[in-house]
Amino acid sequence: MGELHPRWQKKYGLQKNTILFEINLENLKFKSVSVAKEIPKFLPVQRDIAIIVESDISVHSLLVCLFAEKSAIVSDISLFDIYRGKGMENTKKSLAFRVLLQDTEKTLTDEEADFAVTNLIEVLKNKFGATLRN
């Protein structure tokens, strides 16, 4: 984006301060538009899961699996910490995930939230050999 040089403006008989820009439509083609949702009446519950896995396991593969296996009350799962270093084996990494849980019909109990998180932890253990971080 920029202003056309005065020499070119004069040559083509354009008004002063002519602005030119270029749009790459390919970049816009796959963008999704946000959809408004009803604001939930019940507050979400937040739980964190901290695990240790082999370094070669990608966060993407973990998230894909977690989202595929999550229960209906799990509204979001996001990574918020990766640690490699002192106190950690060279072939391992520590990952911490934040899990948001919410029911649109009622307030969640601790037991319901804990059950959903326990299921996610079992998925991580069984499919990726993850262990809980202390």
LUMKOLMAR-377019 format. One record per residue: residue number from 0; residue in three letters; x negated, y, z negated of N, C-alpha, C, CB in turn. Coordinates in pm, 1 decimal. Last residue first. Glycine has a CB too. Example, Ala and Ser with C-alpha at 12.3 -4.5 7.8 and 13.67 -1.06 7.14 Angstrom:
BEGIN
(r 1, "ser", (-1285.0, -225.0, -708.0), (-1367.0, -106.0, -714.0), (-1290.0, 3.0, -787.0), (-1408.4, -59.8, -572.5))
(r 0, "ala", (-1319.0, -569.0, -780.0), (-1230.0, -450.0, -780.0), (-1320.0, -330.0, -780.0), (-1130.8, -447.3, -904.6))
***
This chain:
BEGIN
(r 133, "asn", (-450.9, -3381.5, -3895.6), (-422.8, -3346.9, -4036.6), (-427.0, -3197.8, -4057.8), (-522.9, -3414.8, -4130.4))
(r 132, "arg", (-289.4, -3473.2, -3599.4), (-401.2, -3401.2, -3661.3), (-359.5, -3365.9, -3803.6), (-440.2, -3271.7, -3579.0))
(r 131, "leu", (-184.8, -3790.7, -3488.6), (-151.7, -3663.1, -3551.1), (-277.2, -3602.6, -3613.1), (-41.0, -3681.0, -3658.1))
(r 130, "thr", (-300.1, -3918.1, -3176.4), (-289.3, -3930.6, -3321.0), (-258.2, -3793.0, -3376.7), (-419.9, -3989.5, -3383.9))
(r 129, "ala", (-209.0, -4067.8, -2862.8), (-229.4, -3951.4, -2948.2), (-222.6, -3990.4, -3094.8), (-125.9, -3843.3, -2917.3))
(r 128, "gly", (-177.7, -4239.3, -2649.0), (-269.7, -4276.9, -2756.7), (-299.7, -4162.5, -2851.8), (-398.4, -4328.0, -2698.5))
(r 127, "phe", (14.6, -4185.6, -2463.1), (-115.0, -4117.9, -2447.7), (-215.9, -4153.2, -2556.6), (-94.3, -3969.0, -2446.4))
(r 126, "lys", (243.7, -4332.1, -2518.9), (205.3, -4312.9, -2378.6), (65.4, -4254.6, -2361.0), (305.0, -4223.0, -2310.9))
(r 125, "asn", (262.6, -4348.6, -2802.9), (277.1, -4467.1, -2718.0), (224.8, -4449.0, -2577.0), (420.0, -4506.4, -2711.4))
(r 124, "lys", (221.4, -4082.5, -2896.4), (140.6, -4194.2, -2945.5), (142.8, -4310.9, -2847.5), (190.8, -4240.0, -3082.9))
(r 123, "leu", (418.6, -3939.7, -2757.4), (277.0, -3902.8, -2743.6), (185.3, -4016.2, -2789.0), (246.8, -3775.8, -2824.6))
(r 122, "val", (647.9, -4070.5, -2853.1), (618.1, -4069.3, -2708.9), (470.0, -4040.3, -2687.7), (705.4, -3963.4, -2634.6))
(r 121, "glu", (629.5, -4003.2, -3124.2), (619.4, -4143.8, -3083.1), (587.9, -4155.9, -2934.6), (749.4, -4218.3, -3115.0))
(r 120, "ile", (676.3, -3728.6, -3107.0), (546.2, -3777.0, -3155.9), (525.9, -3922.9, -3114.9), (536.4, -3762.5, -3310.7))
(r 119, "leu", (943.0, -3729.7, -3024.7), (839.9, -3673.7, -2937.0), (701.2, -3722.3, -2977.7), (844.7, -3520.3, -2939.7))
(r 118, "asn", (1061.3, -3844.4, -3254.6), (1070.0, -3913.0, -3125.2), (965.1, -3861.7, -3027.7), (1209.3, -3895.7, -3065.0))
(r 117, "thr", (1008.8, -3642.6, -3438.5), (948.4, -3774.7, -3457.7), (953.2, -3855.2, -3327.4), (1020.8, -3851.6, -3571.1))
(r 116, "val", (1177.8, -3444.5, -3338.7), (1032.0, -3424.4, -3334.0), (959.5, -3557.6, -3351.0), (986.7, -3324.5, -3443.7))
(r 115, "ala", (1428.5, -3558.9, -3392.8), (1391.6, -3523.0, -3254.8), (1240.7, -3506.5, -3240.9), (1462.6, -3393.1, -3211.9))
(r 114, "phe", (1413.5, -3582.7, -3674.6), (1432.1, -3701.8, -3591.6), (1388.6, -3673.7, -3446.4), (1580.6, -3747.9, -3595.8))
(r 113, "asp", (1395.2, -3314.6, -3756.4), (1283.8, -3406.7, -3781.8), (1292.5, -3531.7, -3695.0), (1280.8, -3446.4, -3929.1))
(r 112, "ala", (1650.5, -3224.7, -3677.6), (1529.8, -3165.9, -3618.8), (1410.8, -3259.1, -3636.2), (1499.6, -3029.2, -3682.3))
(r 111, "glu", (1812.1, -3386.8, -3842.2), (1828.0, -3389.8, -3696.3), (1703.1, -3336.3, -3626.6), (1951.5, -3307.8, -3654.0))
(r 110, "glu", (1720.2, -3310.6, -4097.8), (1710.7, -3450.1, -4055.2), (1721.2, -3461.9, -3902.6), (1820.6, -3534.1, -4122.7))
(r 109, "asp", (1788.7, -3043.1, -4116.7), (1647.3, -3080.4, -4114.8), (1629.4, -3222.5, -4062.7), (1586.4, -3067.4, -4255.1))
(r 108, "thr", (2058.4, -2974.2, -3885.6), (2007.7, -3012.3, -4017.3), (1858.8, -3043.7, -4004.2), (2086.4, -3135.2, -4075.4))
(r 107, "leu", (2165.4, -2696.7, -3689.8), (2092.7, -2823.0, -3702.9), (2054.9, -2848.6, -3848.1), (1966.9, -2822.1, -3614.8))
(r 106, "thr", (2490.2, -2570.3, -3657.0), (2357.8, -2550.9, -3714.9), (2291.9, -2687.1, -3730.8), (2365.9, -2476.2, -3851.8))
(r 105, "lys", (2657.8, -2634.8, -3340.0), (2648.3, -2630.3, -3486.3), (2505.0, -2600.2, -3529.5), (2696.0, -2763.8, -3548.2))
(r 104, "glu", (2656.4, -2613.3, -3063.6), (2783.9, -2636.1, -3130.9), (2778.7, -2620.5, -3282.6), (2832.8, -2772.1, -3098.0))
(r 103, "thr", (2408.4, -2598.5, -2956.2), (2501.4, -2490.7, -2920.3), (2633.5, -2501.0, -2995.6), (2528.0, -2492.4, -2770.6))
(r 102, "asp", (2110.9, -2642.5, -3129.5), (2237.2, -2703.3, -3091.1), (2334.6, -2589.5, -3064.0), (2291.3, -2801.3, -3202.0))
(r 101, "gln", (1763.5, -2648.9, -3080.6), (1885.0, -2569.9, -3098.9), (2005.9, -2648.8, -3050.8), (1875.0, -2435.4, -3023.8))
(r 100, "leu", (1416.1, -2618.2, -3124.2), (1533.2, -2704.9, -3124.6), (1656.0, -2619.7, -3152.3), (1519.1, -2819.0, -3230.1))
(r 99, "leu", (1097.3, -2591.8, -2996.1), (1217.6, -2519.5, -3036.6), (1336.6, -2611.4, -3019.9), (1236.2, -2389.0, -2953.9))
(r 98, "val", (771.8, -2665.8, -3078.2), (897.0, -2724.6, -3031.2), (1012.2, -2641.0, -3086.1), (909.9, -2874.7, -3075.2))
(r 97, "arg", (443.7, -2613.3, -2988.3), (557.4, -2556.3, -3060.6), (684.4, -2611.4, -2995.8), (555.1, -2397.7, -3057.9))
(r 96, "phe", (148.7, -2806.2, -3018.7), (268.8, -2771.9, -2943.0), (373.3, -2713.1, -3036.5), (325.2, -2895.8, -2869.8))
(r 95, "ala", (-195.1, -2828.5, -2998.2), (-82.0, -2796.4, -3085.6), (32.8, -2746.1, -2999.5), (-121.5, -2690.3, -3193.5))
(r 94, "leu", (-464.4, -3055.9, -2965.0), (-361.3, -2973.9, -2901.8), (-249.4, -2948.8, -3002.0), (-306.1, -3042.4, -2773.4))
(r 93, "ser", (-803.1, -3132.8, -2951.9), (-687.4, -3114.6, -3037.9), (-590.8, -3019.3, -2968.6), (-729.1, -3060.6, -3178.1))
(r 92, "lys", (-986.3, -3386.4, -2782.8), (-944.3, -3248.0, -2797.5), (-820.6, -3244.2, -2885.7), (-916.5, -3182.5, -2659.4))
(r 91, "lys", (-1276.1, -3601.9, -2734.2), (-1141.6, -3571.1, -2783.0), (-1114.9, -3421.0, -2779.6), (-1122.9, -3624.4, -2925.4))
(r 90, "thr", (-1536.5, -3659.4, -2690.9), (-1440.9, -3713.8, -2594.5), (-1295.9, -3682.5, -2631.9), (-1459.2, -3863.9, -2582.9))
(r 89, "asn", (-1672.7, -3551.1, -2906.7), (-1693.0, -3493.0, -2773.2), (-1589.4, -3538.8, -2672.4), (-1830.2, -3527.8, -2722.1))
(r 88, "glu", (-1468.0, -3510.1, -3201.1), (-1550.5, -3594.0, -3114.2), (-1561.6, -3530.0, -2976.3), (-1491.5, -3737.0, -3103.2))
(r 87, "met", (-1481.9, -3226.6, -3408.3), (-1404.4, -3301.0, -3308.1), (-1501.6, -3383.9, -3224.2), (-1319.7, -3203.8, -3216.9))
(r 86, "gly", (-1640.3, -3069.7, -3563.4), (-1546.9, -3158.8, -3630.5), (-1464.0, -3244.8, -3537.5), (-1456.8, -3079.9, -3715.2))
(r 85, "lys", (-1661.2, -2813.5, -3327.1), (-1709.0, -2866.3, -3453.6), (-1600.2, -2949.5, -3522.1), (-1754.7, -2752.1, -3545.1))
(r 84, "gly", (-1459.6, -2880.1, -3037.1), (-1575.1, -2821.1, -3104.3), (-1608.3, -2891.3, -3233.0), (-1551.1, -2676.0, -3131.7))
(r 83, "arg", (-1160.4, -2772.0, -2912.9), (-1271.0, -2865.7, -2891.0), (-1389.8, -2802.9, -2961.9), (-1300.3, -2892.0, -2734.8))
(r 82, "tyr", (-819.5, -2707.2, -2913.5), (-946.8, -2696.7, -2985.2), (-1038.4, -2810.2, -2945.3), (-924.6, -2697.3, -3137.2))
(r 81, "ile", (-550.4, -2510.8, -2821.7), (-639.5, -2618.8, -2778.0), (-770.1, -2599.5, -2853.9), (-662.3, -2617.9, -2619.8))
(r 80, "asp", (-216.9, -2404.9, -2881.0), (-356.3, -2411.9, -2925.1), (-425.6, -2533.0, -2864.2), (-364.5, -2417.6, -3078.7))
(r 79, "phe", (37.5, -2405.4, -2779.8), (-11.7, -2279.0, -2834.3), (-155.1, -2285.5, -2884.3), (76.9, -2234.8, -2945.7))
(r 78, "leu", (264.6, -2525.0, -2539.4), (132.1, -2540.1, -2598.2), (89.8, -2405.7, -2656.4), (28.5, -2590.9, -2492.7))
(r 77, "ser", (613.1, -2580.3, -2594.4), (503.4, -2504.0, -2535.9), (373.9, -2529.2, -2612.0), (536.4, -2354.3, -2535.3))
(r 76, "ile", (940.0, -2662.1, -2528.2), (814.9, -2716.1, -2581.5), (703.1, -2637.1, -2515.1), (800.6, -2872.6, -2554.8))
(r 75, "asp", (1287.8, -2609.8, -2596.5), (1161.5, -2570.1, -2534.1), (1045.2, -2637.3, -2605.6), (1144.6, -2416.2, -2536.3))
(r 74, "ser", (1510.4, -2741.1, -2699.0), (1531.3, -2640.0, -2595.2), (1402.1, -2596.6, -2527.3), (1599.3, -2519.7, -2654.4))
(r 73, "val", (1636.7, -3033.5, -2806.9), (1506.9, -2968.8, -2783.8), (1523.8, -2871.1, -2668.2), (1393.8, -3074.6, -2752.9))
(r 72, "ile", (1879.1, -3160.6, -2805.4), (1865.4, -3043.2, -2892.9), (1730.5, -2972.6, -2878.8), (1884.8, -3084.6, -3037.0))
(r 71, "ala", (1853.0, -3382.8, -2640.7), (1932.2, -3268.4, -2594.0), (1914.2, -3144.0, -2680.0), (2078.2, -3305.5, -2590.3))
(r 70, "ser", (1507.9, -3494.9, -2654.2), (1651.1, -3508.1, -2681.0), (1721.7, -3379.0, -2640.5), (1677.2, -3540.7, -2831.3))
(r 69, "lys", (1255.8, -3571.5, -2405.4), (1311.2, -3493.0, -2516.5), (1460.3, -3518.4, -2533.9), (1286.3, -3343.9, -2493.8))
(r 68, "glu", (1129.3, -3688.9, -2191.5), (1173.0, -3776.1, -2300.7), (1244.3, -3702.7, -2413.6), (1055.1, -3848.7, -2356.7))
(r 67, "ala", (1056.6, -3486.5, -2019.3), (1135.6, -3598.3, -1966.1), (1196.9, -3682.2, -2078.7), (1048.1, -3687.2, -1876.3))
(r 66, "phe", (900.1, -3326.4, -2182.6), (1026.8, -3274.2, -2132.2), (1116.5, -3385.9, -2077.9), (1000.9, -3170.3, -2023.1))
(r 65, "leu", (684.4, -3504.3, -2222.5), (765.3, -3458.1, -2335.8), (900.9, -3405.5, -2289.2), (690.7, -3348.8, -2413.5))
(r 64, "cys", (583.4, -3528.1, -1959.3), (636.5, -3645.1, -2029.6), (726.8, -3603.0, -2146.3), (521.1, -3733.5, -2081.1))
(r 63, "val", (501.4, -3265.6, -1912.8), (596.8, -3330.3, -1822.0), (663.0, -3448.7, -1892.4), (526.0, -3377.3, -1691.5))
(r 62, "leu", (311.7, -3234.4, -2120.4), (434.5, -3155.1, -2118.4), (540.9, -3217.2, -2028.5), (404.5, -3013.3, -2072.3))
(r 61, "leu", (113.3, -3419.4, -2040.9), (178.5, -3430.6, -2171.1), (311.9, -3356.8, -2171.0), (87.4, -3375.7, -2282.0))
(r 60, "ser", (36.6, -3315.5, -1794.1), (96.3, -3449.3, -1800.5), (167.4, -3472.5, -1933.6), (-11.1, -3556.5, -1779.5))
(r 59, "his", (-66.0, -3064.2, -1879.5), (48.5, -3071.9, -1788.2), (116.7, -3208.3, -1796.3), (3.7, -3044.1, -1643.8))
(r 58, "val", (-289.2, -3132.9, -2020.9), (-175.8, -3075.8, -2094.4), (-50.0, -3085.5, -2008.7), (-203.7, -2927.7, -2134.3))
(r 57, "ser", (-448.9, -3440.9, -1930.9), (-409.9, -3302.1, -1901.7), (-289.5, -3259.8, -1985.0), (-378.2, -3285.5, -1752.3))
(r 56, "ile", (-710.2, -3615.7, -2072.1), (-563.7, -3611.6, -2057.7), (-521.9, -3466.1, -2037.9), (-491.4, -3674.6, -2183.4))
(r 55, "asp", (-978.6, -3607.3, -2130.5), (-940.5, -3612.7, -1989.1), (-788.9, -3614.1, -1966.1), (-1001.2, -3734.9, -1925.6))
(r 54, "ser", (-1005.5, -3614.5, -2409.3), (-1028.4, -3487.7, -2337.3), (-979.7, -3489.6, -2193.5), (-1174.8, -3454.3, -2338.5))
(r 53, "glu", (-752.9, -3786.7, -2593.7), (-874.9, -3791.1, -2512.4), (-885.2, -3662.5, -2429.5), (-875.5, -3917.1, -2419.3))
(r 52, "val", (-604.5, -3604.4, -2870.1), (-600.4, -3694.6, -2754.6), (-736.3, -3695.1, -2686.6), (-489.3, -3652.6, -2654.5))
(r 51, "ile", (-432.1, -3517.2, -3156.9), (-565.5, -3536.3, -3099.6), (-551.3, -3639.9, -2988.3), (-671.2, -3582.5, -3209.5))
(r 50, "ile", (-181.3, -3267.2, -3238.7), (-228.4, -3402.1, -3205.6), (-372.4, -3399.9, -3158.4), (-139.8, -3465.1, -3098.4))
(r 49, "ala", (76.9, -3110.2, -3398.3), (-67.0, -3101.2, -3371.7), (-120.3, -3242.7, -3353.8), (-142.8, -3026.3, -3487.7))
(r 48, "ile", (375.0, -2949.8, -3356.1), (313.6, -3082.2, -3349.7), (166.7, -3061.7, -3313.8), (386.5, -3175.7, -3244.9))
(r 47, "asp", (613.6, -2752.2, -3527.9), (486.1, -2763.0, -3458.3), (436.1, -2906.0, -3466.0), (382.2, -2665.8, -3517.6))
(r 46, "arg", (943.8, -2627.1, -3487.6), (852.6, -2724.6, -3546.7), (725.4, -2725.6, -3462.8), (917.6, -2867.8, -3553.9))
(r 45, "gln", (1224.2, -2424.1, -3545.1), (1091.7, -2436.7, -3484.6), (1009.7, -2538.8, -3561.9), (1019.2, -2300.1, -3481.2))
(r 44, "val", (1556.8, -2386.7, -3448.7), (1464.8, -2439.5, -3548.3), (1331.5, -2459.2, -3477.6), (1517.7, -2574.0, -3612.7))
(r 43, "pro", (1769.2, -2107.7, -3359.7), (1685.6, -2223.9, -3329.5), (1600.7, -2263.4, -3450.7), (1594.9, -2194.4, -3208.6))
(r 42, "leu", (2100.2, -2025.5, -3478.8), (1957.3, -1997.6, -3467.1), (1877.9, -2124.0, -3434.1), (1905.1, -1935.5, -3596.6))
(r 41, "phe", (2399.4, -2017.0, -3292.8), (2321.4, -2079.1, -3398.9), (2172.6, -2059.9, -3374.2), (2354.6, -2228.0, -3410.0))
(r 40, "lys", (2509.6, -1906.8, -3073.1), (2559.9, -1860.3, -3202.6), (2471.6, -1909.0, -3316.4), (2703.7, -1907.6, -3224.2))
(r 39, "pro", (2322.1, -1804.3, -2784.5), (2367.4, -1906.4, -2879.2), (2410.9, -1845.2, -3012.4), (2256.6, -2008.7, -2903.0))
(r 38, "ile", (2442.8, -1616.8, -2522.5), (2356.2, -1612.1, -2639.9), (2408.7, -1712.6, -2741.7), (2350.3, -1467.7, -2700.9))
(r 37, "glu", (2466.7, -1763.0, -2203.5), (2535.4, -1716.4, -2323.0), (2438.5, -1720.5, -2441.1), (2661.6, -1802.5, -2351.6))
(r 36, "lys", (2238.7, -1649.9, -1956.8), (2300.3, -1756.3, -2034.5), (2369.3, -1693.6, -2154.3), (2195.3, -1862.3, -2079.1))
(r 35, "ala", (2153.0, -1552.8, -1628.7), (2198.2, -1515.1, -1762.1), (2266.7, -1633.7, -1829.1), (2293.6, -1393.9, -1755.5))
(r 34, "val", (1873.0, -1659.0, -1459.2), (2017.1, -1671.3, -1470.2), (2055.3, -1638.7, -1614.5), (2066.0, -1814.6, -1428.6))
(r 33, "ser", (1616.8, -1527.4, -1253.8), (1666.9, -1564.3, -1386.0), (1819.0, -1565.1, -1385.9), (1613.8, -1467.6, -1493.6))
(r 32, "val", (1522.2, -1670.0, -952.1), (1586.1, -1557.2, -1016.8), (1640.7, -1604.4, -1150.3), (1698.5, -1496.7, -928.0))
(r 31, "ser", (1208.1, -1789.3, -842.1), (1344.1, -1813.2, -888.6), (1395.9, -1689.3, -960.3), (1349.9, -1936.6, -981.7))
(r 30, "lys", (1018.7, -1780.9, -549.0), (1044.7, -1723.3, -680.3), (1189.2, -1749.0, -719.7), (1014.2, -1572.2, -681.2))
(r 29, "phe", (951.9, -1859.2, -297.3), (975.9, -1963.0, -396.1), (999.7, -1908.8, -536.0), (860.9, -2057.0, -398.5))
(r 28, "lys", (918.6, -1619.2, -143.8), (1007.5, -1725.2, -100.4), (1045.5, -1823.4, -211.5), (944.0, -1799.5, 11.6))
(r 27, "leu", (723.1, -1443.2, -202.1), (854.8, -1418.2, -258.3), (950.1, -1535.6, -238.6), (913.7, -1294.3, -196.9))
(r 26, "asn", (503.9, -1527.8, -59.7), (492.1, -1517.5, -205.2), (627.5, -1497.2, -272.6), (399.0, -1403.1, -241.9))
(r 25, "glu", (594.8, -1504.0, 199.6), (569.4, -1638.4, 147.2), (560.1, -1636.4, -4.6), (440.6, -1696.2, 207.0))
(r 24, "leu", (596.2, -1233.5, 253.7), (722.2, -1299.2, 222.3), (704.3, -1440.0, 166.0), (807.7, -1305.0, 345.1))
(r 23, "asn", (402.8, -987.2, 165.8), (383.6, -1125.6, 204.4), (507.6, -1202.5, 160.4), (252.7, -1185.7, 141.6))
(r 22, "ile", (423.1, -664.1, 283.0), (481.6, -761.6, 192.2), (456.9, -901.0, 248.7), (634.0, -735.5, 171.7))
(r 21, "glu", (258.1, -355.1, 288.6), (271.6, -487.7, 347.8), (327.2, -581.7, 242.0), (135.1, -539.7, 403.1))
(r 20, "phe", (298.8, -7.2, 366.0), (281.3, -119.0, 274.5), (304.8, -248.4, 349.2), (376.1, -107.5, 153.7))
(r 19, "leu", (244.1, 343.8, 389.3), (248.3, 212.7, 452.8), (231.7, 105.6, 344.6), (137.3, 199.6, 562.7))
(r 18, "ile", (382.5, 666.9, 390.3), (329.9, 556.1, 311.6), (348.5, 426.5, 389.6), (399.8, 547.9, 172.9))
(r 17, "thr", (313.6, 991.3, 483.7), (371.8, 865.2, 526.5), (302.3, 751.0, 451.5), (358.8, 847.3, 681.1))
(r 16, "asn", (255.6, 1265.9, 438.6), (269.1, 1171.2, 327.6), (343.8, 1044.0, 367.5), (340.7, 1237.6, 211.8))
(r 15, "lys", (433.7, 1428.7, 704.9), (320.9, 1414.7, 612.4), (357.4, 1316.8, 502.0), (280.8, 1552.0, 552.2))
(r 14, "gln", (588.6, 1248.6, 976.0), (589.7, 1346.4, 868.0), (469.5, 1324.1, 778.7), (720.4, 1337.9, 786.4))
(r 13, "leu", (427.2, 1179.0, 1290.8), (496.9, 1139.9, 1168.4), (493.0, 1251.5, 1065.2), (435.6, 1012.7, 1110.3))
(r 12, "gly", (306.3, 1173.8, 1542.8), (412.4, 1270.0, 1514.6), (493.9, 1234.7, 1391.6), (503.5, 1281.0, 1632.8))
(r 11, "tyr", (86.7, 1021.3, 1587.4), (216.0, 958.0, 1609.8), (333.4, 1048.9, 1576.5), (225.6, 832.5, 1528.6))
(r 10, "lys", (-118.9, 1205.0, 1523.5), (-118.3, 1137.5, 1653.1), (19.3, 1079.6, 1686.5), (-223.1, 1026.7, 1654.7))
(r 9, "lys", (-60.2, 1269.9, 1254.5), (-49.1, 1372.1, 1358.9), (-37.1, 1305.7, 1496.5), (-171.7, 1467.6, 1355.2))
(r 8, "gln", (-111.7, 1026.0, 1131.2), (19.9, 1087.1, 1117.4), (42.9, 1188.1, 1229.3), (34.3, 1154.8, 979.7))
(r 7, "trp", (-378.3, 995.6, 1189.5), (-283.3, 902.9, 1248.4), (-140.2, 956.7, 1238.4), (-293.6, 766.5, 1180.3))
(r 6, "arg", (-482.6, 1207.9, 1034.0), (-511.8, 1202.8, 1177.8), (-411.7, 1111.9, 1249.1), (-656.6, 1153.0, 1202.6))
(r 5, "pro", (-406.6, 1144.4, 769.3), (-344.0, 1257.3, 840.2), (-367.4, 1255.2, 991.5), (-396.2, 1387.5, 784.0))
(r 4, "his", (-354.5, 793.8, 705.5), (-449.6, 903.3, 724.4), (-382.9, 1014.9, 805.9), (-579.5, 852.7, 795.4))
(r 3, "leu", (-90.2, 688.4, 496.0), (-149.2, 689.4, 629.6), (-238.2, 812.5, 643.9), (-38.9, 687.9, 739.4))
(r 2, "glu", (-132.7, 562.4, 171.2), (-87.4, 672.6, 255.0), (-162.6, 668.9, 387.8), (-107.9, 809.0, 183.6))
(r 1, "gly", (-53.7, 219.1, 78.4), (-132.4, 341.1, 80.3), (-73.6, 444.8, 175.0), (-275.1, 310.3, 119.6))
(r 0, "met", (-85.5, -115.3, 0.0), (0.0, 0.0, 0.0), (-90.2, 121.7, 0.0), (97.4, -0.3, -121.3))
***
